Amino acid sequence: MTEVNAILVTGSNGQLGQSFKKIAKDYNNYDIIFATRGELDLSDNNSISNYFQQNSFDLIINCAAHTAVDKAESESELADTINHLAVEQLAEIAKQQQAKLIHISTDYVFNGQQYRPYIETDDVAPQGVYGLTKLKGEQAVLRIMENNALILRTSWVYSEFGNNFVKTMLRLANDRDSLNVIFDQVGTPTYATDLAQAIMTIVQNEAFQQNFSSELVHYSNEGVCSWYDFAKTIFELSGITCDVSPIETKDYPTPATRPHYSLLNKAKIKQRYDLTIPYWKDSLQHCLSVLQENSE
Ligand SMILES: NC(=O)c1ccc[n+]([C@@H]2O[C@H](COP(=O)([O-])OP(=O)(O)OC[C@H]3O[C@@H](n4cnc5c(N)ncnc54)[C@H](OP(=O)(O)O)[C@@H]3O)[C@@H](O)[C@H]2O)c1
């Protein structure tokens, strides 16, 4: 059994990476190291091997990914390198260094044609390059690490950092009185701070401290909405007047096909790690307050 002390967070300038940075002060019993793309470039296998020749950890939390879902359609090789081959290499290294691995994956591994929240064992059928490369990353981890790897699928991540739906809606409402937003894709938003907190709760859990069989778990905030409802709620909670009209996916064509139904069943993660998950509107309110404070 390895007691977790030294933790590496990759992709530290991303939404989840920065959310870990934000909460790290509450976990100063751990030695948390943050690696940016400049320090650890997952598109370059030499960068990865060099980095781990010089550094070793008890736990790697992989938040880095090629997350540009539409761009991935025309950058499939790069997306595969980062989301699949680099993850394979990280898993090999983690196994060799006897480190644990928490790897973040996505609801986009599913085709979204189901009508009940996805459980971890449901059939996967990604609709685009991003989902496919993330799935291959998951499969590589499970193939290489029989033990001590946790793959956490999440959905619709937003935060006060980087680019995301919440910040896009707020920006667009500055210039426009009305917006069209898709109402036939439903899922659950996930506030990146809640996800980072949940992961640290898991890390502290006794079950995680032991050797455990590698597995998949699902995490998002609680509740359900469409992108349309999400946009309406962002404006309501921010006191912004902007007319939002519901449109269908077919009226907003994008290079990548997205799942219509993205709900994740979180029973497993809640039960195993004794987690309480915040309701999405409460977390959205929290994020909007942080954004408001930051703009003052
Ligand atoms: N965003 C979502 O809606 C969503 C939904 C489901 C699952 N996820 C998963 O959740 C995880 C975290 O997502 P996020 O929202 O925090 O994504 P994000 O904000 O796009 O951050 C991704 C990070 O990965 C880094 N990165 C990209 N290419 C890299 C490379 N070649 N080497 C090293 N780092 C690289 C980026 O670096 P730079 O800062 O330098 O660009 C960025 O810091 C990812 O695994 C993602 O697939 C996200």
The ligand as an SDF file (V2000), in Angstrom:
LIG
                    3D

 48 52  0  0  0  0  0  0  0  0999 V2000
  -14.9030   20.7270  -20.4600 N   0  0  0  0  0  0  0  0  0  0  0  0
  -15.8930   19.8270  -20.4630 C   0  0  0  0  0  0  0  0  0  0  0  0
  -17.0640   20.1520  -20.6890 O   0  0  0  0  0  0  0  0  0  0  0  0
  -15.6050   18.3940  -20.1420 C   0  0  0  0  0  0  0  0  0  0  0  0
  -16.6680   17.4620  -20.1590 C   0  0  0  0  0  0  0  0  0  0  0  0
  -16.3950   16.1280  -19.8540 C   0  0  0  0  0  0  0  0  0  0  0  0
  -15.1080   15.7360  -19.5460 C   0  0  0  0  0  0  0  0  0  0  0  0
  -14.0980   16.6510  -19.5610 N   0  0  0  0  0  0  0  0  0  0  0  0
  -12.7500   16.1840  -19.2470 C   0  0  0  0  0  0  0  0  0  0  0  0
  -12.3520   16.8180  -18.0500 O   0  0  0  0  0  0  0  0  0  0  0  0
  -10.9400   17.0200  -18.0570 C   0  0  0  0  0  0  0  0  0  0  0  0
  -10.6210   18.4520  -17.7130 C   0  0  0  0  0  0  0  0  0  0  0  0
  -11.2490   19.2830  -18.6700 O   0  0  0  0  0  0  0  0  0  0  0  0
  -11.2050   20.8630  -18.6020 P   0  0  0  0  0  0  0  0  0  0  0  0
  -12.5870   21.3420  -18.8040 O   0  0  0  0  0  0  0  0  0  0  0  0
  -10.4210   21.3110  -17.3960 O   0  0  0  0  0  0  0  0  0  0  0  0
  -10.3920   21.1490  -19.9420 O   0  0  0  0  0  0  0  0  0  0  0  0
   -9.5890   22.4300  -20.3970 P   0  0  0  0  0  0  0  0  0  0  0  0
  -10.0120   23.6200  -19.6060 O   0  0  0  0  0  0  0  0  0  0  0  0
   -9.6840   22.4810  -21.8670 O   0  0  0  0  0  0  0  0  0  0  0  0
   -8.1210   22.0700  -19.9580 O   0  0  0  0  0  0  0  0  0  0  0  0
   -7.3760   21.1030  -20.6140 C   0  0  0  0  0  0  0  0  0  0  0  0
   -5.9500   21.3010  -20.2500 C   0  0  0  0  0  0  0  0  0  0  0  0
   -5.1920   20.3510  -20.9950 O   0  0  0  0  0  0  0  0  0  0  0  0
   -4.0520   21.0030  -21.4270 C   0  0  0  0  0  0  0  0  0  0  0  0
   -3.4690   20.4050  -22.6050 N   0  0  0  0  0  0  0  0  0  0  0  0
   -3.9200   20.3970  -23.8770 C   0  0  0  0  0  0  0  0  0  0  0  0
   -3.0190   19.8110  -24.6820 N   0  0  0  0  0  0  0  0  0  0  0  0
   -1.9910   19.4280  -23.8910 C   0  0  0  0  0  0  0  0  0  0  0  0
   -0.7580   18.7900  -24.1180 C   0  0  0  0  0  0  0  0  0  0  0  0
   -0.3860   18.4520  -25.3450 N   0  0  0  0  0  0  0  0  0  0  0  0
    0.0490   18.5570  -23.0690 N   0  0  0  0  0  0  0  0  0  0  0  0
   -0.2980   18.9340  -21.8300 C   0  0  0  0  0  0  0  0  0  0  0  0
   -1.4220   19.5600  -21.5540 N   0  0  0  0  0  0  0  0  0  0  0  0
   -2.2700   19.7990  -22.5680 C   0  0  0  0  0  0  0  0  0  0  0  0
   -4.4640   22.4370  -21.7430 C   0  0  0  0  0  0  0  0  0  0  0  0
   -3.3000   23.2360  -21.7470 O   0  0  0  0  0  0  0  0  0  0  0  0
   -3.3230   24.7910  -22.1220 P   0  0  0  0  0  0  0  0  0  0  0  0
   -3.9060   25.4630  -20.9230 O   0  0  0  0  0  0  0  0  0  0  0  0
   -1.9000   25.1030  -22.3460 O   0  0  0  0  0  0  0  0  0  0  0  0
   -4.1710   24.9040  -23.3450 O   0  0  0  0  0  0  0  0  0  0  0  0
   -5.4010   22.7010  -20.5860 C   0  0  0  0  0  0  0  0  0  0  0  0
   -4.7030   23.2240  -19.4920 O   0  0  0  0  0  0  0  0  0  0  0  0
  -10.4700   16.5560  -19.4380 C   0  0  0  0  0  0  0  0  0  0  0  0
  -10.0100   15.2490  -19.3300 O   0  0  0  0  0  0  0  0  0  0  0  0
  -11.7170   16.5710  -20.2780 C   0  0  0  0  0  0  0  0  0  0  0  0
  -11.6440   15.6360  -21.3180 O   0  0  0  0  0  0  0  0  0  0  0  0
  -14.3170   17.9700  -19.8320 C   0  0  0  0  0  0  0  0  0  0  0  0
  1  2  1  0
  2  3  2  0
  2  4  1  0
  4  5  1  0
  4 48  2  0
  5  6  2  0
  6  7  1  0
  7  8  2  0
  8  9  1  0
  8 48  1  0
  9 10  1  0
  9 46  1  0
 10 11  1  0
 11 12  1  0
 11 44  1  0
 12 13  1  0
 13 14  1  0
 14 15  2  0
 14 16  1  0
 14 17  1  0
 17 18  1  0
 18 19  2  0
 18 20  1  0
 18 21  1  0
 21 22  1  0
 22 23  1  0
 23 24  1  0
 23 42  1  0
 24 25  1  0
 25 26  1  0
 25 36  1  0
 26 27  1  0
 26 35  1  0
 27 28  2  0
 28 29  1  0
 29 30  1  0
 29 35  2  0
 30 31  1  0
 30 32  2  0
 32 33  1  0
 33 34  2  0
 34 35  1  0
 36 37  1  0
 36 42  1  0
 37 38  1  0
 38 39  2  0
 38 40  1  0
 38 41  1  0
 42 43  1  0
 44 45  1  0
 44 46  1  0
 46 47  1  0
M  CHG  2   8   1  16  -1
M  END
$$$$
